[in-house]
Amino acid sequence: MIVTSTNTIEGREVLRYFDPISATAVIGANALSAIRSELRRYLRWALSQL
């Protein structure tokens, strides 16, 4: 099976067309705040090591 986003393939016969499939990935609502809190935690630890 050849998968392509064009409607022709040189030297091949197209036997079947499939409808486009789309998907959406959602990052967690608190992803940025979680990253920020981890960074803050790391900085507190790094400063305590000085």
PyMOL commands that place a pseudoatom at each C-alpha (Angstrom):
pseudoatom trace, name=CA, resn=MET, resi=1, chain=A, elem=C, hetatm=0, pos=[0.000, 0.000, 0.000]
pseudoatom trace, name=CA, resn=ILE, resi=2, chain=A, elem=C, hetatm=0, pos=[1.293, 3.444, -0.902]
pseudoatom trace, name=CA, resn=VAL, resi=3, chain=A, elem=C, hetatm=0, pos=[0.054, 6.337, 1.193]
pseudoatom trace, name=CA, resn=THR, resi=4, chain=A, elem=C, hetatm=0, pos=[0.331, 9.797, -0.301]
pseudoatom trace, name=CA, resn=SER, resi=5, chain=A, elem=C, hetatm=0, pos=[-1.301, 13.213, -0.054]
pseudoatom trace, name=CA, resn=THR, resi=6, chain=A, elem=C, hetatm=0, pos=[-1.437, 13.683, -3.833]
pseudoatom trace, name=CA, resn=ASN, resi=7, chain=A, elem=C, hetatm=0, pos=[-4.228, 12.563, -6.121]
pseudoatom trace, name=CA, resn=THR, resi=8, chain=A, elem=C, hetatm=0, pos=[-1.947, 10.837, -8.670]
pseudoatom trace, name=CA, resn=ILE, resi=9, chain=A, elem=C, hetatm=0, pos=[1.045, 8.522, -8.532]
pseudoatom trace, name=CA, resn=GLU, resi=10, chain=A, elem=C, hetatm=0, pos=[3.141, 8.302, -11.662]
pseudoatom trace, name=CA, resn=GLY, resi=11, chain=A, elem=C, hetatm=0, pos=[3.065, 4.789, -13.107]
pseudoatom trace, name=CA, resn=ARG, resi=12, chain=A, elem=C, hetatm=0, pos=[0.407, 3.542, -10.655]
pseudoatom trace, name=CA, resn=GLU, resi=13, chain=A, elem=C, hetatm=0, pos=[-3.346, 3.187, -10.782]
pseudoatom trace, name=CA, resn=VAL, resi=14, chain=A, elem=C, hetatm=0, pos=[-5.289, 4.600, -7.848]
pseudoatom trace, name=CA, resn=LEU, resi=15, chain=A, elem=C, hetatm=0, pos=[-7.694, 1.924, -6.669]
pseudoatom trace, name=CA, resn=ARG, resi=16, chain=A, elem=C, hetatm=0, pos=[-9.307, 3.609, -3.671]
pseudoatom trace, name=CA, resn=TYR, resi=17, chain=A, elem=C, hetatm=0, pos=[-9.483, 7.047, -2.099]
pseudoatom trace, name=CA, resn=PHE, resi=18, chain=A, elem=C, hetatm=0, pos=[-9.824, 7.416, 1.654]
pseudoatom trace, name=CA, resn=ASP, resi=19, chain=A, elem=C, hetatm=0, pos=[-11.385, 10.410, 3.329]
pseudoatom trace, name=CA, resn=PRO, resi=20, chain=A, elem=C, hetatm=0, pos=[-8.950, 12.629, 5.207]
pseudoatom trace, name=CA, resn=ILE, resi=21, chain=A, elem=C, hetatm=0, pos=[-8.564, 11.852, 8.886]
pseudoatom trace, name=CA, resn=SER, resi=22, chain=A, elem=C, hetatm=0, pos=[-7.725, 14.570, 11.336]
pseudoatom trace, name=CA, resn=ALA, resi=23, chain=A, elem=C, hetatm=0, pos=[-6.792, 14.466, 14.977]
pseudoatom trace, name=CA, resn=THR, resi=24, chain=A, elem=C, hetatm=0, pos=[-6.193, 17.034, 17.648]
pseudoatom trace, name=CA, resn=ALA, resi=25, chain=A, elem=C, hetatm=0, pos=[-3.759, 16.700, 20.505]
pseudoatom trace, name=CA, resn=VAL, resi=26, chain=A, elem=C, hetatm=0, pos=[-4.530, 18.711, 23.597]
pseudoatom trace, name=CA, resn=ILE, resi=27, chain=A, elem=C, hetatm=0, pos=[-1.823, 19.551, 26.078]
pseudoatom trace, name=CA, resn=GLY, resi=28, chain=A, elem=C, hetatm=0, pos=[-3.049, 19.539, 29.656]
pseudoatom trace, name=CA, resn=ALA, resi=29, chain=A, elem=C, hetatm=0, pos=[-4.617, 22.767, 30.832]
pseudoatom trace, name=CA, resn=ASN, resi=30, chain=A, elem=C, hetatm=0, pos=[-2.018, 23.164, 33.563]
pseudoatom trace, name=CA, resn=ALA, resi=31, chain=A, elem=C, hetatm=0, pos=[1.028, 22.182, 31.502]
pseudoatom trace, name=CA, resn=LEU, resi=32, chain=A, elem=C, hetatm=0, pos=[2.666, 25.609, 31.625]
pseudoatom trace, name=CA, resn=SER, resi=33, chain=A, elem=C, hetatm=0, pos=[2.061, 26.072, 35.331]
pseudoatom trace, name=CA, resn=ALA, resi=34, chain=A, elem=C, hetatm=0, pos=[3.475, 22.591, 35.985]
pseudoatom trace, name=CA, resn=ILE, resi=35, chain=A, elem=C, hetatm=0, pos=[6.623, 23.421, 34.020]
pseudoatom trace, name=CA, resn=ARG, resi=36, chain=A, elem=C, hetatm=0, pos=[6.939, 26.738, 35.845]
pseudoatom trace, name=CA, resn=SER, resi=37, chain=A, elem=C, hetatm=0, pos=[6.595, 25.086, 39.265]
pseudoatom trace, name=CA, resn=GLU, resi=38, chain=A, elem=C, hetatm=0, pos=[9.196, 22.436, 38.387]
pseudoatom trace, name=CA, resn=LEU, resi=39, chain=A, elem=C, hetatm=0, pos=[11.585, 25.142, 37.244]
pseudoatom trace, name=CA, resn=ARG, resi=40, chain=A, elem=C, hetatm=0, pos=[10.986, 27.082, 40.458]
pseudoatom trace, name=CA, resn=ARG, resi=41, chain=A, elem=C, hetatm=0, pos=[11.613, 23.930, 42.514]
pseudoatom trace, name=CA, resn=TYR, resi=42, chain=A, elem=C, hetatm=0, pos=[14.865, 23.274, 40.657]
pseudoatom trace, name=CA, resn=LEU, resi=43, chain=A, elem=C, hetatm=0, pos=[16.040, 26.865, 41.127]
pseudoatom trace, name=CA, resn=ARG, resi=44, chain=A, elem=C, hetatm=0, pos=[15.334, 26.716, 44.866]
pseudoatom trace, name=CA, resn=TRP, resi=45, chain=A, elem=C, hetatm=0, pos=[17.359, 23.510, 45.089]
pseudoatom trace, name=CA, resn=ALA, resi=46, chain=A, elem=C, hetatm=0, pos=[20.223, 24.963, 43.024]
pseudoatom trace, name=CA, resn=LEU, resi=47, chain=A, elem=C, hetatm=0, pos=[20.375, 28.109, 45.145]
pseudoatom trace, name=CA, resn=SER, resi=48, chain=A, elem=C, hetatm=0, pos=[20.397, 26.070, 48.356]
pseudoatom trace, name=CA, resn=GLN, resi=49, chain=A, elem=C, hetatm=0, pos=[23.490, 24.225, 47.083]
pseudoatom trace, name=CA, resn=LEU, resi=50, chain=A, elem=C, hetatm=0, pos=[25.552, 27.457, 46.914]
for i in range(1, 50): cmd.bond("trace and resi %d" % i, "trace and resi %d" % (i + 1))
show_as sticks, trace
zoom trace
